[in-house]
Amino acid sequence: MLDQWAAAAGGAAYAQLPPEQQAALRERLAHEYRTNSYDAATRTITVSSERARAIEANIAYYARLFAEGRDAYALPPNTVVEPARARALAAYFFWSAWAAATDRPGEDERVVARDHAM
């Protein structure tokens, strides 16, 4: 998402931006990830189009990773090769990361962070 936003602003890749612009984009990313977009009535999490593209990129990454394997991760080739299973695994990774990062209803992220620092 950081690279998407950097490119949309007419800039270079995120890593090539000045530190101040990187910090602004990281703050934007934190807000995006912390904002709770779950609708209990429809049991749906809504994400921005940029985040949807990032999720699709992660699905492709994990599908390739679990199909090809990686010695550094002690992950043998052909661990998950069926596209539907790879997509389900990546969906689980998204959901678990979302559940860990998003604000709980009624919580303010800055208050929670401050309270935990004490």
C-alpha positions in Angstrom: 0.0 0.0 0.0 2.9 2.4 0.7 4.2 1.9 -2.8 0.7 2.4 -4.2 0.2 5.7 -2.4 3.7 6.9 -3.2 3.1 6.2 -6.9 -0.4 7.8 -6.8 1.2 11.0 -5.4 3.5 11.1 -8.4 6.5 10.0 -6.5 9.0 7.3 -6.6 8.7 4.0 -4.7 8.1 4.4 -1.0 11.7 3.4 -0.1 12.9 6.3 -2.3 10.8 9.0 -0.6 12.3 11.4 2.0 11.8 10.4 5.6 9.1 12.9 6.2 6.9 11.6 3.4 7.5 8.1 4.5 6.4 9.0 8.0 3.2 10.5 6.7 2.4 7.4 4.6 3.2 5.1 7.5 0.7 7.2 9.7 -1.9 6.9 6.9 -1.3 3.1 6.8 -1.6 2.8 10.5 -4.9 4.6 10.4 -6.1 2.4 7.5 -5.2 -0.8 9.4 -6.5 0.3 12.8 -9.9 1.6 11.6 -12.6 -1.0 12.3 -14.6 -1.5 9.1 -16.6 -4.5 10.3 -20.3 -4.4 9.8 -21.9 -6.8 12.2 -25.3 -6.8 10.4 -23.7 -8.1 7.2 -20.7 -9.8 8.8 -18.5 -8.0 6.3 -15.2 -6.3 6.5 -14.9 -3.4 4.0 -11.5 -2.4 2.8 -10.3 0.4 0.5 -9.5 -0.4 -3.1 -5.8 0.0 -2.3 -6.0 -2.5 0.5 -8.0 -4.9 -1.7 -5.1 -4.7 -4.3 -2.6 -5.3 -1.5 -4.6 -8.3 -0.3 -4.7 -9.7 -3.8 -0.9 -9.3 -4.1 -0.5 -11.1 -0.8 -2.7 -14.0 -2.0 -0.5 -14.3 -5.0 2.6 -14.2 -2.8 1.4 -16.9 -0.4 0.1 -19.1 -3.2 3.5 -19.0 -4.8 5.4 -19.4 -1.5 3.4 -22.5 -0.5 3.6 -24.0 -3.9 7.3 -23.4 -4.5 8.4 -23.7 -0.9 11.4 -21.9 0.7 14.3 -23.5 2.5 14.9 -20.5 4.7 11.4 -21.0 6.1 11.7 -24.8 6.3 8.8 -24.9 3.9 8.9 -27.7 1.4 7.6 -27.3 -2.2 4.0 -28.3 -3.0 2.8 -27.7 0.6 -0.4 -26.0 -0.8 -0.9 -26.2 -4.6 -4.6 -26.0 -5.1 -5.6 -22.4 -5.9 -8.8 -22.5 -3.7 -6.8 -23.8 -0.7 -4.1 -21.2 -1.2 -6.7 -18.5 -1.4 -8.3 -19.7 1.8 -5.0 -19.8 3.6 -4.2 -16.2 2.5 -7.7 -15.2 3.6 -7.0 -16.6 7.0 -3.7 -14.7 7.2 -5.6 -11.5 6.4 -8.4 -12.2 8.9 -5.9 -12.9 11.7 -3.9 -9.8 11.0 -7.0 -7.7 10.8 -8.3 -9.1 14.1 -5.0 -8.3 15.8 -4.6 -4.8 14.3 -8.0 -3.2 14.2 -9.5 -1.1 16.9 -12.1 -2.8 19.0 -15.5 -1.0 19.1 -15.4 1.9 21.5 -11.6 1.9 21.8 -9.4 4.8 20.8 -6.0 3.5 19.5 -4.1 6.4 21.1 -5.7 5.9 24.5 -5.1 2.1 24.4 -1.5 2.6 23.4 -0.9 5.1 26.2 -2.6 2.9 28.8 -0.5 -0.1 27.8 2.7 2.0 28.0 2.3 2.7 31.7 
